[in-house]
Amino acid sequence: MTSIKLFAVGNTKAQQARHMTQQNQRIAFLGLKSKKWLGRPARPEDSLQYESLLEQGRLYLQWLDTIEMTPEIRDQRGMVTFLERMLDDARLCFPEDMVASAIELRDKWEAENWGSNAVVEEDPTDPSMSLDSEELVPDATVAPSAEGVPAVPAAPIVRGQLPPPDHPIYGEHGIMRGIMIVRGSSGQRIYRLNPRIPKRSPKVFGHNGIDPGTWFANQLVALHRGAHGSRMGGISGNTELGAYSIVVSSNYEDLDRDKGETLYYSGSNSHANTNPMTPAPSAPGTRALKASMLAGNSVRVLRSGGARNSSRANPWLPDCGLRYDGLYRVVALREGKNRKADNEDSQIGGLYEQFVLQREPGQPPLEELQRTSPTMAQRRDLTASQQGY
């Protein structure tokens, strides 16, 4: 079974920011030291220090390709300066493959306008989707940093095993294709995108090549397939262009109403407001749905099941995984009251915004999708996926 190395970087914003500060310093140090003492790009055989710095630098550039870039990250972490140093600073030199990776990152981020107006995911709450650097076991074969390397401690490098290509569940034709498992220090499974299998971009309006009724084992699989752009969040999109997709689940079952062809979908943070007169300021996901209503762009709707009693409370939800139920349009916006009062004596809840979405005609009937997806084989494979590979 093939194994790869990867950084054990947590998924919180603070952990990712700290990792970027660490590795930006190390890559600059690598380029400066290579130019000054070697007069050429370093090679692993030059020393253990160079070997370690090169490995960290290549893993870091791969990791950067997986994050959601934003103008805040760009400015706070100095990413423009970081790329300029790698590509244009004559005082530094790097191997050709690292320069090529930096060019790809620059072109990608510039084409996306550095993530301006993107709906940015909040910190994860599901431990199976989170990667905590304190819970993973570092790879004992990684050479320690030598004297002279910037003193900021690096995130540990861990070793993960890739699933066999012919594995019935995690392989090329399995329900978990594109996903790998990293083991924590206590043996818990943590799911990660497989870096050897590129994911499809979810930043597309319309079906994005996905047939209504397509089923996904979990939200990370839906992310890999390009169905939804968030590992945890319910809304994926752009605050100016509109929402690309939403996930309907039981999280807002006390506020939302799902009538199949018509959805009443609450905006982000609808539970939090206590003011009965004014809704809370619109979160980015809510602003994206407002943009969809104004622009008339269709939104992919995925229904997520598996939560306790969720399919009983909402019969349109699948009993496990996520099902893509086709395209809907945002046709109206209304307001409602939640059950969170501003004081114990008040019987009036806080105001929240709720969208009305209507399913577009000409798609397979929902009753048919509900009956055929997921299949018995998919349910069986989902249970078997817990055993890993």
N, C-alpha and C positions, 0 to 999 in steps of 0.2 A: 504494500500500500504506500503510495507516494505521500511524503510529508512536506510541508512548507513552513517557513517562519513568518511571523507577523508580530506587529507591536500589540502589546496588551494595553490599549488605550481605552479609558472609560468613555461612555457615550454622553456624559454630561458636558455642557458647554465649558465649564471650568476645566475639566480634565483635558478636553480637546485643545483649549487655548494654551494650557500649560505645555502640552506635547508640542505644539507648533513653535512656541518660544524655544524650547529645548532643541528641537531639530533644526530650526533656522540657524541657530548659533553653531551647531555642529557642522552643518553643510558649509557655512561660510568659513569655518576653521579648516575644514578639509580642503576647500579650494585655495585658500591662502597658503596653507602649509605645502600643498602640492606644488604650487607655482614657485614659492620661495626656495624650497629645499630640493625639489626634484626637477623643476623646470618643465614639467609635463604632468598629464593626469596621473594620479596614483593608481597603482595596481595592488591587488591583495597580497602578492608576494613581497611587496616592499617592506612591510612590517606588520606586526599584529595590530598596531594602532590603526594603520591605514586599512587593514582588512575589516576591522570593526567599524570604522567610520564609513567605509564604502557600503557595507551591508546595511547599516542604519540609514544611510542616505537613500539607497534604492528602495528600501521598505517604506521610508517616509514618503517618497514621491508616489509610490503605489497607493499608500493610505490617503494622500491628498486627493486622489482621483475618486475617492468614495464619499467625501464629505460634501455637504451642501454649502457652497460658498455664499457669503453675503457681504454687502458693503462694510458692515461692522467688523467682520473677521478680516477683510482686506485691510482696513485702516488700522485696527487695533493690533494686528499681528504683523503689520508691515509687509504684506504679501507682494505688493508691487516692487518694493525694494528687494525683497528676496529673489524674485524672478530676474530683476535687472542685474543683480550680482551674479546669478548663475549664467546669464546669457550675454551680458555686455561688459562686465567689469574685467579689464585686462589684467588686473592684479590677481585674479583667481583663475584656476583651470579645473575642469571636470571631465570625466570619461564621456565619450560620445553618447552612450545610451542614456546617461543622466541628463545631458543637455537636451536630447530628443524628448525625454519625458517632460522636462520643464517647458519646452515649446508647446507640447500638446496641452499641458495644463493652462498655459497662458492663452492659447487660442480658444480653448473650451470656455474659460471664465470670461474672456472678452466677448465671445459670441453670446453668452448668457447675460451680458451686462453686469457681471459680478453678482448675479442673484438679486438684482434690484427688484423690489416689490414681490419677492417670492414669499410664500407662506412657509415660515420656518418652524420646524418641529420643536415642541417643548422637550424638556429632559424626560427620558424614558422612565416608566414605572414598572414595566414587566421584566422581571429578572432574567427570563429566558432570552430576551432580546438585548440585554445589557451586558457590557463587558467591563468588569471592574478590574483594574490593573492590580489591585491588592489581593484578588481572589484567584489569579491565574499563576501557574507555576512557571517561572522563567526557564528558558533553555540553558542548561548548564554548559553547553558547548560554546556559547557566545563569549568572545574574549572581552575582558574588562577594559574599560577606557584607560588609556595611559596618561601620564602626567602631561599637562598642557592642554588637554581637552577642556572646554568650558565646564565650569563646576556645577552647573544646573543638572541634577540627576535625570537620567533618561528613563523613559518608560521601558519596562522589561520586554525582551523579545521572547515569545513563546513559540512552540512548535505545534502545528495542527496537522492532522492527517486528512488528506483529500479522499473523498469517496471514490471507489472504483467506477470507471465510466459505465460499466455494465451492471452496476448495482440496481436491483429492481425498484428501489424507492428513491435513492439519492443519485442514481446514475442518469444517463442521457434521456431516458424515457420515463423516469420516475416522477412522482408527485413532488419530490423535494429537490429536483434538479436545480442547480445553481446555489445550493445551500451546503455549508459545511458545519461541522460541530467542533467547538473548542471546549476542552474540559477544564473546569475550575479546580482549585486546590482540594476541594472536598468531593470532587468527582461529578459535580453538577454539569449538565449540558448547557452550553451557550451557543446559540445559532448565529452564524455569520454568513455573509455573502461569499460565495466561492470566487476568489479573485481570478481564477483561470477561466471562468465562464462569464463573459460580459453581460451586464443587465441591459434591458431595453429601456430607453428613456421614457418616462411617464409624462413628460411635458408636452403633451399632444392633445388637442381637442378631438373628440370623436372616439370611435372604437379602438383606435391604435392597434389594429390587426387582431383584436381579441373578440371571439364570438360570444354573444350573449349565452349564458348558461355555463361558461367556463368556470371551473371550480379551482380554488387555491387552498392549500393545506393550512397556511397561516398568512399573516399580513406581510411578512418578510418575503415569502414566495410571490405574493402579489406585486411587491416592489420590484423584485427581480424580473418579472414578466412585463413590467411597464403598465400594469393595470392601475396602480395607485402609487403616489410618490412619497409616502411616509411610512416609516416602520411602525409608528404608534398612533399618529394623529388621524383624526377623522376627515380632515379636509386637506386636499393637496391642490395648489394652484398659485396664481399670481394676483396680487391685489389690484392690478390695473387691467389685466387681460381676462381674468375670471378663474373659476375653479375648474381643474381638469377632472377631478374625481372626488367622491365622498364615500365614506363607509357608514352604513346604517347598522347600528348595533343596539344592545340593550342599555348602553350607558346613560341614555337620556329617555328611557322608556316612560318616565313619569311626565315628560314634557312633549316628546315627539308623538306623532301618530303616523302609522304606516298602513295605508289602505291599498297597497299594491301599486296600482296605476298612479296614485297620487300620494305624495309624501309631504308631511309637515315636519320640517327638519330644523332644529334649533341651532342658532349660532354658537360659536365657541364661548365657553365660560358662562353659559346660560344659568347654571346653578349658583354661581357665585354672588350675583348682585342682590342687594337687600333693599335698594331704593325703589319704592313702588311707583314713583313718578317719572323716573328717567332710567333708560337702560344703560348698562355699563358701556364704556367706550368700545367700539367695535374692534375685536381682535383681528389679526390678519386673515384668518380663515373666513370670518364673517364678511370682511371687506371683499374677499375674492368672490363669494357668492353674490354679493351686491353687484359686483362688476359683471358677473355672468347674467344677471337679470337685465342689466342695461344693454349689454352687447348681444344677448340672445344666443350665446354659445351653449352648446349642449354639454352636459356633465355626465361622466361615467358614474354609475351607482353600483356599489358592491354592498351586499348584505352579509353581515358577519354573525355566525352562530357559535354555539359551544359554551356560552356562559350558562350558568345554572338557571334552568327554567326559562331561558330566553326565547326558545322556539314556542313555548306555550303562551308566553305573554304576547309575542308577535309571531303569528303563524307563517309570515312570509320569510322569516329568517331560516337559513339552513340549520340542521342540527349540529353541524360541525364545520370548521373552516369558513371560507368566504366564497360567495357565488357572485359572478358578474351578471347583473340583471339588465344591462343595456343602458341606453341614453335617456336622460331626462332633461327638461328645460326648467329653469327657475322662472316661474310666472307671476309670483306675488311675494310680498313681504308683509308680515303682520306682527303684532306684539302680544305677549301673554304675560302671566304672572307665575313665578315659581313659588315654592313653598318656604322660601327662606326670608323670614321677616327681619326688619331692622332692629326689633327688640322682642323680648319674650311675650309681651302683652299684645303685640300686634297680630292681627289675623290676615294681614295683607302681605303678599309676597313681593319679591323684587321683579321689576320689569325686565323682560328679555325679548330678543328678536327671533322670529321664526319664519323660515322660508317655505313657500309652497312650490313643490316640484311636480311636474306632470310628465309621465312617460311618453316618449315619442311614438307615433304610430309606425306600423310596418315592421315591427320586431316580433320575434317568437313570443307567443303568449306566456305570461308569467306562470300560469298554472302548469304549463309544459316544463318550464325550467325547474319549477319547484318539485315536480314529480321525477325528473330525470337527473338532477344534479344536487348533491353528489351521488355517484353510483355506489353500489355495495362494495365494489372493488376498491374505490377510493377511500371509503370508510375503513375498510380492512387495512389498506396500506397506511392510513393515518395512524391507526393503532400500532402497527408494526414499526412505524418510523421512530417511536419512542425507544426502540432497542438500538438505534444508531446503525453503524455500519462497521 
